[in-house]
């Protein structure tokens, strides 16, 4: 039996994208913080790297969405449900907690709380959506007391190596050495 199509929350993604682009242009970030494309959300911006997504979700997107969707904002725009904003903010808080360099005794419980609230919000906003990739994320707080901050044991260096290997030219003949392998 086919799965019924998801019923998406109706909101103006154009309006949100334009506000995010405005925030990217107008806020001043510290010099140590990387930059993100000013034309975020368009084809000309290209594919964002993981660090750019982190910067967007921990800095620019929260400022843009709160200023756009908060009822106290002077430029308030209606959204169908405040849960959408809360779900986005829980995702941002998750990113901030995972990226911290120092782990306290309460970091794990805060992280699990934000992850759970984010997942619950997704399930309400997008009925029928499966969040299987989030299951492993719920185990990150269990490893924090054992291995310290997630930054110490995440896999970005391995993902970068896999990306290099995927872009490497090869001859589809296993066991034969190709000259392009020397460039690693």
TORGUMAR-128331 format. One line per field, with one value per residue: residue number from 1; x, y, z of N, C-alpha, C in turn; residue in one letter. Coordinates in pm, whole numbers. Layout:
<recs>
i: [NUM|...]
n.u: [X|...]
n.v: [Y|...]
n.w: [Z|...]
ca.u: [X|...]
ca.v: [Y|...]
ca.w: [Z|...]
c.u: [X|...]
c.v: [Y|...]
c.w: [Z|...]
aa: [a|...]
</recs>
This chain:
<recs>
i: [1|2|3|4|5|6|7|8|9|10|11|12|13|14|15|16|17|18|19|20|21|22|23|24|25|26|27|28|29|30|31|32|33|34|35|36|37|38|39|40|41|42|43|44|45|46|47|48|49|50|51|52|53|54|55|56|57|58|59|60|61|62|63|64|65|66|67|68|69|70|71|72|73|74|75|76|77|78|79|80|81|82|83|84|85|86|87|88|89|90|91|92|93|94|95|96|97|98|99|100|101|102|103|104|105|106|107|108|109|110|111|112|113|114|115|116|117|118|119|120|121|122|123|124|125|126|127|128|129|130|131|132|133|134|135|136|137|138|139|140|141|142|143|144|145|146|147|148|149|150|151|152|153|154|155|156|157|158|159|160|161|162|163|164|165|166|167|168|169|170|171|172|173|174|175|176|177|178|179|180|181|182|183|184]
n.u: [85|65|234|67|76|279|146|216|318|182|353|512|779|938|928|1050|1304|1396|1412|1610|1825|1849|1924|2171|2312|2306|2386|2670|2933|3171|3525|3643|3441|3313|3201|2882|2697|2562|2344|2186|1982|1928|2003|2247|2398|2513|2620|2600|2851|2915|2999|2900|2624|2602|2673|2465|2235|2287|2324|2227|1970|1805|1791|1665|1417|1296|1270|1094|872|799|555|595|756|832|811|635|511|247|225|111|128|274|435|606|809|910|1004|1209|1378|1447|1602|1814|1918|2006|2220|2392|2452|2575|2805|2957|3263|3320|3188|2928|2776|2506|2478|2423|2159|2020|2067|1940|1679|1620|1655|1452|1222|1240|1210|952|808|848|705|443|408|460|288|324|583|890|1144|1396|1673|1721|1720|1973|2095|1983|2137|2374|2395|2445|2707|2853|2946|3141|3323|3370|3324|3122|3257|3512|3497|3353|3276|3365|3630|3663|3445|3524|3749|3624|3474|3685|3783|3562|3555|3782|3950|3900|3950|3762|3850|3924|4196|4391|4627|4576|4701|4597|4553|4774|4752|4632]
n.v: [-118|220|497|769|1107|1363|1617|1936|2213|2525|2800|3108|3049|3203|3456|3402|3319|3554|3720|3588|3621|3898|3929|3800|3981|4215|4179|4196|3985|3809|3812|3560|3389|3196|3274|3297|3235|3530|3518|3309|3021|3035|2917|3014|3035|2795|2473|2434|2401|2193|2348|2596|2555|2515|2769|2921|2804|2848|3117|3311|3216|3179|3453|3569|3428|3467|3744|3767|3599|3621|3732|3970|4115|4402|4372|4167|3868|3665|3324|2988|2838|2866|2666|2595|2790|2739|2477|2516|2674|2495|2321|2491|2540|2285|2259|2454|2345|2102|2190|2308|2356|2275|2042|2020|1886|1908|1938|1717|1640|1873|1882|1642|1706|1927|1801|1607|1772|1905|1691|1605|1832|1827|1595|1672|1896|1793|1551|1201|1200|1033|1001|857|900|1063|904|794|1027|1084|934|1066|1238|1038|962|1186|1224|1028|1074|1345|1669|1665|1765|1667|1407|1384|1317|1474|1503|1247|1240|1439|1318|1098|1238|1338|1096|1010|1197|1137|1026|716|380|179|-79|-313|-358|-269|-14|332|628|867|825|893|1156|1195]
n.w: [0|-91|62|211|82|235|445|424|626|568|476|394|218|58|172|420|330|206|428|577|402|418|687|678|519|678|951|1170|1201|1410|1329|1333|1271|1012|675|506|203|60|-101|-10|-45|-311|-646|-730|-503|-455|-321|23|273|563|785|710|717|992|1090|976|1102|1371|1402|1193|1093|1333|1421|1199|1178|1429|1429|1222|1272|1541|1771|1904|1740|1539|1265|1228|1088|985|1078|1038|1271|1587|1663|1459|1463|1721|1687|1501|1661|1863|1713|1646|1903|1961|1780|1885|2139|2071|1947|2144|2323|2578|2801|3031|3331|3288|3017|2847|2919|2852|2576|2492|2561|2390|2140|2150|2171|1927|1745|1817|1744|1465|1401|1457|1291|1037|960|938|864|879|1117|1119|1104|1312|1533|1605|1685|1928|2096|2130|2363|2554|2510|2566|2841|2839|2627|2614|2461|2165|1941|1963|1875|1638|1289|1071|953|837|663|488|374|249|61|-99|-197|-345|-550|-685|-976|-1137|-1269|-1271|-1237|-1018|-798|-969|-994|-1019|-1167|-1058|-792|-650|-579|-336]
ca.u: [0|149|230|-1|169|288|73|313|274|182|409|580|923|1003|941|1151|1434|1437|1451|1740|1925|1866|2002|2309|2374|2308|2451|2815|2977|3313|3615|3674|3327|3313|3094|2783|2660|2460|2226|2141|1851|1918|2094|2379|2470|2584|2595|2663|2932|2861|3024|2811|2493|2609|2668|2328|2138|2314|2333|2142|1830|1728|1763|1569|1284|1237|1229|985|755|764|442|643|842|765|786|568|442|168|253|-3|145|398|516|710|919|969|1076|1334|1463|1503|1709|1927|1977|2078|2347|2477|2498|2667|2930|3031|3393|3322|3066|2898|2691|2370|2478|2357|2014|1968|2072|1834|1551|1600|1637|1317|1123|1250|1149|807|754|844|598|315|401|464|239|366|727|970|1269|1488|1810|1731|1733|2112|2130|1940|2240|2490|2413|2499|2850|2920|3028|3251|3419|3374|3243|3111|3356|3632|3481|3265|3338|3388|3752|3640|3355|3604|3829|3534|3446|3801|3788|3453|3588|3904|3931|3934|3932|3662|3915|3973|4327|4487|4659|4556|4794|4534|4552|4891|4722|4577]
ca.v: [0|340|590|894|1221|1446|1743|2034|2336|2629|2929|3171|3024|3316|3562|3361|3320|3694|3773|3527|3690|4032|3916|3769|4104|4326|4161|4193|3866|3816|3776|3416|3313|3184|3346|3219|3309|3633|3480|3180|2976|3042|2826|3077|3020|2667|2380|2479|2307|2168|2462|2705|2522|2539|2914|2965|2760|2896|3263|3387|3170|3219|3597|3599|3374|3534|3879|3757|3526|3649|3826|4098|4179|4509|4328|4038|3807|3554|3186|2912|2777|2907|2547|2596|2871|2667|2362|2570|2720|2377|2273|2583|2514|2158|2289|2527|2254|2002|2252|2361|2292|2222|1971|2021|1773|1927|1952|1602|1645|1985|1839|1544|1778|2003|1705|1547|1876|1928|1575|1609|1938|1779|1496|1743|1983|1714|1417|1095|1204|945|1064|752|949|1130|807|786|1154|1078|866|1155|1278|927|955|1309|1207|935|1122|1492|1741|1595|1815|1585|1274|1378|1252|1561|1472|1128|1278|1515|1219|1024|1329|1337|967|1003|1282|1088|951|574|307|74|-210|-332|-418|-198|119|440|737|976|793|955|1294|1201]
ca.w: [0|-96|175|172|75|355|445|468|688|466|514|281|223|-9|272|517|262|188|560|610|320|474|810|638|469|772|1082|1173|1274|1446|1220|1337|1222|867|606|431|83|79|-179|43|-89|-457|-714|-743|-376|-458|-213|146|349|696|875|671|774|1136|1110|944|1201|1507|1405|1101|1085|1452|1419|1092|1206|1546|1390|1126|1320|1680|1780|1956|1640|1463|1127|1247|976|1035|1042|1082|1402|1654|1680|1355|1516|1834|1634|1445|1770|1929|1624|1664|2035|1949|1716|1979|2244|2015|1907|2258|2347|2714|2836|3174|3370|3237|2871|2785|2939|2771|2436|2471|2571|2266|2031|2162|2138|1782|1679|1843|1660|1327|1385|1457|1175|914|995|848|839|962|1158|1162|1118|1441|1642|1652|1747|2068|2175|2148|2503|2632|2488|2609|2962|2813|2529|2618|2363|2036|1845|1976|1816|1521|1173|957|878|757|555|392|303|161|-51|-187|-264|-442|-665|-747|-1099|-1123|-1393|-1247|-1235|-883|-787|-1052|-941|-1115|-1137|-983|-649|-588|-541|-201]
c.u: [90|129|160|98|165|205|166|246|286|238|487|730|1000|1028|1049|1291|1485|1480|1586|1850|1952|1950|2147|2381|2397|2380|2602|2856|3125|3401|3648|3559|3330|3196|2999|2742|2547|2331|2177|2001|1830|2021|2235|2463|2550|2544|2671|2742|2873|2882|2935|2670|2491|2599|2527|2231|2165|2318|2224|1995|1751|1693|1656|1428|1218|1190|1110|858|717|653|485|725|766|738|716|494|368|222|138|8|277|490|628|832|989|1052|1209|1429|1524|1617|1833|1997|2056|2215|2443|2535|2598|2803|3012|3161|3400|3186|3048|2808|2549|2363|2402|2207|1950|1962|1958|1697|1521|1579|1496|1209|1123|1181|998|741|745|729|460|300|392|420|285|514|795|1099|1370|1631|1828|1754|1876|2155|2090|2044|2363|2504|2469|2652|2925|2999|3150|3361|3432|3288|3239|3213|3483|3620|3385|3344|3361|3518|3735|3547|3431|3691|3742|3497|3561|3809|3679|3484|3710|3871|3972|3900|3832|3721|3981|4107|4432|4504|4640|4644|4731|4531|4671|4862|4660|4686]
c.v: [124|428|717|1010|1302|1573|1847|2153|2446|2758|2981|3147|3137|3428|3528|3365|3463|3755|3716|3596|3831|4027|3887|3896|4206|4302|4156|4075|3880|3767|3627|3330|3312|3259|3247|3301|3409|3599|3341|3146|2984|2947|2884|3064|2891|2579|2425|2366|2294|2286|2580|2680|2550|2688|2967|2930|2807|3048|3330|3344|3203|3368|3631|3552|3439|3674|3877|3700|3552|3754|3963|4176|4289|4470|4192|3993|3685|3420|3104|2857|2822|2787|2540|2675|2797|2548|2406|2613|2603|2318|2360|2559|2384|2181|2361|2435|2152|2064|2309|2283|2226|2161|1977|1902|1787|1936|1840|1607|1760|1946|1742|1611|1855|1911|1647|1648|1904|1813|1574|1717|1896|1682|1562|1826|1906|1572|1315|1095|1106|1015|958|801|1022|1031|801|914|1156|1008|953|1199|1166|920|1079|1293|1118|996|1274|1551|1666|1642|1730|1451|1269|1337|1343|1531|1348|1157|1356|1420|1138|1109|1333|1207|955|1086|1234|1007|806|502|191|-66|-227|-403|-351|-57|223|557|847|949|855|1093|1305|1237]
c.w: [0|28|130|171|204|337|506|533|582|524|395|292|154|92|375|454|245|320|602|531|372|601|777|593|580|903|1066|1259|1308|1331|1218|1285|1069|805|538|309|110|4|-140|-7|-239|-518|-722|-615|-373|-340|-89|211|489|789|840|722|923|1165|1083|1056|1343|1516|1322|1102|1212|1454|1316|1129|1326|1508|1295|1187|1465|1685|1830|1854|1566|1318|1127|1122|1029|987|1098|1224|1463|1677|1576|1404|1631|1788|1575|1555|1847|1845|1639|1798|2035|1887|1808|2086|2192|1985|2023|2279|2483|2745|2987|3205|3316|3084|2802|2799|2860|2624|2406|2472|2442|2145|2031|2124|1987|1706|1697|1757|1514|1304|1383|1329|1043|944|890|820|933|998|1204|1180|1251|1554|1695|1722|1895|2157|2198|2294|2591|2622|2538|2739|2938|2727|2522|2506|2230|1932|1849|1903|1698|1398|1053|883|788|640|447|309|206|40|-150|-265|-371|-566|-741|-873|-1075|-1253|-1382|-1253|-1098|-884|-873|-999|-1052|-1072|-1052|-834|-577|-534|-403|-109]
aa: [x|x|x|x|x|x|x|x|x|x|x|x|x|x|x|x|x|x|x|x|x|x|x|x|x|x|x|x|x|x|x|x|x|x|x|x|x|x|x|x|x|x|x|x|x|x|x|x|x|x|x|x|x|x|x|x|x|x|x|x|x|x|x|x|x|x|x|x|x|x|x|x|x|x|x|x|x|x|x|x|x|x|x|x|x|x|x|x|x|x|x|x|x|x|x|x|x|x|x|x|x|x|x|x|x|x|x|x|x|x|x|x|x|x|x|x|x|x|x|x|x|x|x|x|x|x|x|x|x|x|x|x|x|x|x|x|x|x|x|x|x|x|x|x|x|x|x|x|x|x|x|x|x|x|x|x|x|x|x|x|x|x|x|x|x|x|x|x|x|x|x|x|x|x|x|x|x|x|x|x|x|x|x|x]
</recs>
